[in-house]
Amino acid sequence: MTDDGVEAVSGMFRVLADFDFAGASPLYQRLANAAADDPEVVGLLLPAAPRDRMPHLLFAAVQYLLAGDGIGMLDAFGSEPYATFRSWCLDHRPELESLAARRVIQTNEVGRCAASLPTLASVAAWTGSPLAIVEVGTSAGLNLLLDRYRYVFGPGREMGPSDSDVVLQPRIEGAAPPPMAMPEIVFRMGLDRQPEDVTDGDAMRWLRACIWPEQQWRAELFDRAVEAARRDPPTIVQGDVFDTLGDVVRQAPADATLCVLHTAFINYVPEPDRFADLLTRLGAERPLWRVSGEPPGLVPGLASTAPVPERSGGIHFLYGAQPVGDASHAPAVLARAGTHGAWLEWLA
Ligand SMILES: C[S@@+](CC[C@H](N)C(=O)[O-])C[C@H]1O[C@@H](n2cnc3c(N)ncnc32)[C@H](O)[C@@H]1O
């Protein structure tokens, strides 16, 4: 363990406590502030690759181990002093270091479907044909199954099967999506360089452990979506987007509207322009729609000047649809939503 390594990771604990955990996870904020001055606890992250040494990787590892005994992190440490957390971590040093070495922070956020679904439904309404959806960076593929979920956007503005166990009811800021038909999805396939298998209990336990402990609604949605996905798991191709997307989109039926969907993906691609070029090349073979939910400014051609709703908490994703290889439609920004889908504002 080098002092430099610990020093850098301690800094991450301070930064995330002040900016990321503040207001979102009081437990992580309190623990991160105290751990920042605790080289032994910070050092538990050093087996991770330098870019992955994030405080929430340690906290996810703690949640994962506690979950094995059926204990939630709030119950374990919510009302305990930092010293209790510290001694628990040091008692579990080998397991925590092994998880830090093997795992990375990973998510599959079902809440994002609340914005993706009406965005895709809009494309289906414009084109008048069923959709073929290819999701890049699909993780466990939970969001590929978005037509199996129930959406409640307000009175008379409900979509999806009324008997679905997965119900998305985002807080509406401003306008709600207008009534629209559930799109028919005739083909769906995901790709990911590190896909997660919904039938693998251990993999799902890790994904769940990456959800912050106060965000119980996310954990419940996740559990229900995993349960539903296990009955008929999505098809996922393992590989880098640049190696696999061409082959996957060529499997989509020719008479469907092809949508390449990505949410919370672009930040992970070191060369986003290369991804845009790839879509342009594929769009020249066969017109497609780029349907995205990403932080503002990350998807060229999509921007909104509408003021962000006051209660929204600032950080958000923009959802939009852009035709690639077909100039008969204009790109459209359709919605703005919380990063995990807690709130939604329809902009179209
Ligand atoms: C933050 S997760 C988002 C998962 C999902 N789209 C969602 O919104 O819940 C980003 C996903 O992109 C995948 N990913 C990142 N870079 C990739 C690449 N070059 N090719 C394929 N998948 C990639 C990661 O493995 C991860 O599963």
The ligand as an ORCA input file, in Angstrom:
! r2SCAN-3c Opt
* xyz 0 1
  C     -23.950      2.401    -16.010
  S     -24.259      0.887    -16.794
  C     -25.858      1.235    -17.464
  C     -26.655     -0.005    -17.685
  C     -28.037      0.224    -18.293
  N     -27.940      0.823    -19.611
  C     -28.907      1.080    -17.379
  O     -29.238      2.220    -17.765
  O     -29.243      0.618    -16.307
  C     -23.201      0.985    -18.255
  C     -23.075     -0.355    -18.971
  O     -22.337     -0.157    -20.179
  C     -21.461     -1.260    -20.372
  N     -20.387     -0.826    -21.270
  C     -19.509      0.173    -21.053
  N     -18.676      0.300    -22.109
  C     -19.045     -0.632    -23.012
  C     -18.572     -0.997    -24.305
  N     -17.532     -0.364    -24.867
  N     -19.196     -1.980    -24.967
  C     -20.253     -2.631    -24.395
  N     -20.732     -2.340    -23.173
  C     -20.141     -1.359    -22.489
  C     -21.016     -1.593    -18.949
  O     -20.506     -2.914    -18.852
  C     -22.304     -1.395    -18.158
  O     -23.056     -2.586    -18.083
*
